[in-house]
Amino acid sequence: MQILRNLMPLVVIVLASAGTNAGTLDTVKSKGAITCGVSQGLPGFSAPDGKGNWIGIDADFCRAVAAVVLGSPDKVKFRPLSTKEAFTALQFGEIHILSRNVTWTQTRDSALGVNFAGILYYDGQGFMVRRSLSVKSARELNGAAVCVNSGSTTELNLSDYFRTHKMKYSPVVFEKSDEVLAAYRAGRCDVFSTDQSGLYAQRLKLAKANEHMILPEIISKEPLGPAVRQGDDQWFNIVRWTLFALVGAEELGITKANIGSLSKNTGNPEIRRFVGTEGKAGINLGLDPKWAARAVTAVGNYGELFEKHLGKNSRLKISRGLNRLWNKGGLHYAPPIR
């Protein structure tokens, strides 16, 4: 999801980005913290807990980057952003990473002056309805009122889906996700549509979650991942390879629990390169040899992050599905560190 319009003119944004983006690593080091743009509260991805600590897979990704470049996962400042604020904040240097369940699209990748570092979560847009409506399929939604975020890919996908199937609907549009949920809760619409993972998360906020169901149809591809501004290849590479390190660690069987022992007692050359006891892979990133090991020590590998925040160990209980590793029937695949 997230915005495709209602920003400043693209030419102005790109020029601003080009002029303010050099040396992000040096800037981060001088400030002593990474500023990370997150959602305004989406369970499983980024949301404050009862003590105000940001938790979720998007939040922990920023902690991993902080561990890589600053030596500590605690050196992160989280900035909650609405859909309309997110890309503008990134473009003008108000944040260093946007890690906010945003969809990688051609327009954003080419015209908005941002680079997506990779895919953290493979998602797709879905629909949530009340069980009392006795609806079993999205094809039964002709004439429905649908709550949706304004100016988002979700809004555009919704229009495409209903046009394609020659169905009618009435959009009920709001800027903020909590406003959309509130409208759905109040009965102002029949359907809530957003990324399917978001529906699982938002359903937890409803008083009687079991009275609501998520329909089986997935109507779009929504590859969600962290983004940085264009114009700073070193920072882009650091963020991208942090993501690859988390995925690669799972492939190699490196976990938060065993990485300490593997750093001292392994003859596997791939693992030795990963933990920094062999080779000089960190030099090309402007980092020391232990960079990848710090990421896993801080937050665990990708599988650990998924199960903690989204999967079997979370309240959401989302199946990994396409988010399994490539050799387990999924799509996640990390290039080698060498």
N, C-alpha and C positions, 0 to 999 in steps of 0.2 A: 504494500500500500504506500501511502505518503504522496506529497504534492508533485504535480506536474505543471502547475500554473500559479497565478497569484503571487509570483515573485517579481523582483525587479526585472527589467529587460535583460535578456540573456547576454547581450554584448557587454553591458555594464558589469554584470556579475563576473563574466570571464576575465575582463580586464582587471577588475579589482582583485580577483584570485591570483592572476599572474603577477601582480605587483606586490603581493603581501605574503607570499608563500615560501620563500626560500628559507632554509635553515631551521626547519621545525624541530629537529633533534636538539640543536643548540638552544632554541627558545625554551623547549621543555626542560632541559637541564638547568638553564638559568632560573627558571621559575620553580624548579624542584617538584613539579607535579604535572600530570597530564589532565587537561580539561576534556571530559568525555560527554558528548551529547547523548542523552537517553530519553526514553519515553516519559510520559507524565504519570506512569503507573500501570504497567502491564505484567501481571504475575507470570513468572517463568522466564521473562526476558529482562525487564528492569522495573523494579518497584521498591519503594522504601518499606522496610519492616517496621515493627512496633517501636524500635529505637531510632528510626531514621536512617538506618544503614541500607544502602542500595544493594539489592540482591537480584540474581537472574543471570542467564547465560550471556546477555549483552553486557551487563555490568561486569561480570567476571572476565570477559574478554578484555575489557579496558584494564582490569587489574593485571592480567597477563602481560599486556604491553608495558605497563608501568614497571613490572618486575624485570622485564627484559632490558629496558633502557635506564631505569632509575634504581634498580636493585631491590625494590619493595612494592608489593601489590597495594599498599596503603597510600601510595603517592598519586592518588586520583581525586579530582574534583568532579563530581557529577552535576550535570546541568540538565534538568528536565525541560523538554521542548515539545511544543505542539507540532502538528504536522506542517503548519504554515511557517513555523519558525526554523525548522530543522536544517534545511539546506542553506538558507540565508546565513544562519549562524556559522556553518562550516565555511561558506564562501568568504566571509569577512574575518576569519581568524578568531572568532569568539570561542571556538572549540577546536581541539586538535584531531579528534576522531569523532565521527558520528556512528554510534553503535546502538541503533534504535529500530530494530526490525523494519528496515527500509528495503524496498525492492530494487534490485539492479535492473535498470531498463536502458535501452539504447539512447533515449533522449538524455537521461541523467548522465550517462557515461560519456556522451559526446558534446552536449550543448550546455550543461550546467557547470562545467569546470570542476567536476569531481572525478575521482577514481575509486572504483570499488575494489577492495583488497581481496575479495573472494566471497564464497558463499558459506555462511555460518549455519544456515538453516534452510532446507528446501521445503517450501510451503506452497499453498494454493488457496485461492479464495473460496469460501463456502458460505453456508446459510444456517442460521439458528432460528428455530420457531418454538412456540409453545406446543407441548404434546397435546393439549386440548384441541388444537386445530385439526388433528388427525391427518396431517400432511406427511407423506413418506418420501416425496421427491421434489426437487426444485422445479420440475416440469408441471407441478400442480400449483404454482404460485401466480398464475395469470390473474392480474387485477390486484395484487397484493400491495400494501404500503411497506416500503423497505427503508429501514434506518441505515444511514451510511455516513462516513466522513466526507466532508467537502473537499474538492480539489485533489482527490486521491486517485491512484490507479484503481482502487476498489470501486470508486464511482464510475470510472470509465468502463471497467470490466462488466459491471452490472448493466450498463446501457447496452454494451455489445451482446451480452447473453440474451437479454430480453428481445432485442431486435432480431437476433439470429433465429430465435425460436418463435418469432411473431407473437410475442406475449406483451401485455401491457402491465405497467407497474407505476406506483406513485412514490418518488424518492422523498424521504424525510431526512434533510441534510443538516449536519452540525459540524463545527470545526474540530472539537475535542472528542476523544473517544469516550470519556465519561459522560459527556452530553448525549452521545449516541445511545449509550447504555441506559441512561436515565429515561430517555424517550421510549426506548423499547420496554423498559420496566413499567412505565406509566401507561403502556398500551397505545401509544401514539402511532405505532406501526405493528405490522404482523410479523415482520422478519428483521433480523439483524444480520448484516452481511459485512464481513471483513476477512482477513486471512484466517484460515481454519484454526491455526494455533492460537490466534487472538480470540477466537470464539470460545475455545476451551478455557482460556484465561479469564475472559469477561464473564463466563458462566459462573465461575467461582464467586463472583461478587453478588450474584442473585440470591435472595433469601431462601428460595426453594429451587436449587440448581437442578434437581432431578425432574422438575416439571418442564424442563426445556431440553430440546434435542438438536443435535447438529446433523443436518441432512447429508447424505452420502456423496453428493456431487461436488467435484472440484472443478471450477470453471476457468481457472487461469494458472499460469506458472508464476510463482512469487519467490524467486531466489533472494533470500534476505542475507545481507552481509554488511560489514563495516565499510565505511567510506572515508576518504581523506581528500583534501584539496589537490587539484592538479598543480604541477610545477615543482614538486619536491620529490624526486625519484627515490632519494635515500629514505625518507619517511614512509613513502608508499611501500618500499621493499621491506622495511622493518615491520610494518603492520601486517603486510601480506604473509611474510614468513613466520610471524608469530602464530597466525592462523594455521599455516601449514605444519608448524611444529606441534600444535595441539592434536591435529589429526594424525600426523606421523608418529607421535608418541603412542597413540592407541594401536596403530598398526604394529609397532615394535614391542608392544606389551609393557611399555614404560608407564608407570602410574605414580601418583603422588606418594604412595606408600613405599614403593621400591626404588625410586630414582636415586636415593642416597646410597644404597648398597650397589646399584648398577654403576654409579659413578666411580666406584672403587674396585669392583670385582666383576668385570665382564671381558671376555675375549672377542665378543661380536663387534666387528669393525663399524657396522652401521650405528650401533648403540654408542660405541666409543666416540664417533664423530658427533652424535647427537648431544651427548653429555659434556663434550668438550675436552676429552682426554686424548683425542687424536685429531689431526688436521687443524685447519685454520679457517673454518667456514664463517666464523663471526667477523673476520676482518673485512670481508667484502660489504658487510652491512654497517661497518663503523662501530662494531661491538666486540666484546671479548669472547673467548671460546665458550663460556658457560651460559650464554644468552638463552638458548633453548631450554636448558635444564632449569633455569630460573622460572620460566613460564609454567612448566609442569609442577615444579615445587610449590608455586604459588596457588594454582587453581586446579591441578590435575589435568589429565588428557581430555580429548574431546568427548569420549564416551562417558567419562566420569561427570563432566559438565552437563551433558544431555540428561543422564539419568537423575542427577541431583535436582536440576531445575525444571525439567520438562517430562521426564520419563517415569520409570517405576518407583523411584524414590521421592517423587514430587506429588503434589496434590493434583496436578494435571493428568498424570498417567497416560501421556501420549506415546503411542508406539513409535519406535524409531523409523520404521518404514524406509523411505528414500534416504533418510539421514544415517543409515548404517554405512559402514565402510564398504568400499568397492568390492572387496573380496568376501563380503557377507550379504551381498544382494542389494547394496545401496549405491550412492553416488559419490560419497566422500573419498577423495584420492589426493594424497600429498606427494609432490615431487620430492626426490631425495635430497637430503642435506649432504652435499659433498662438493 
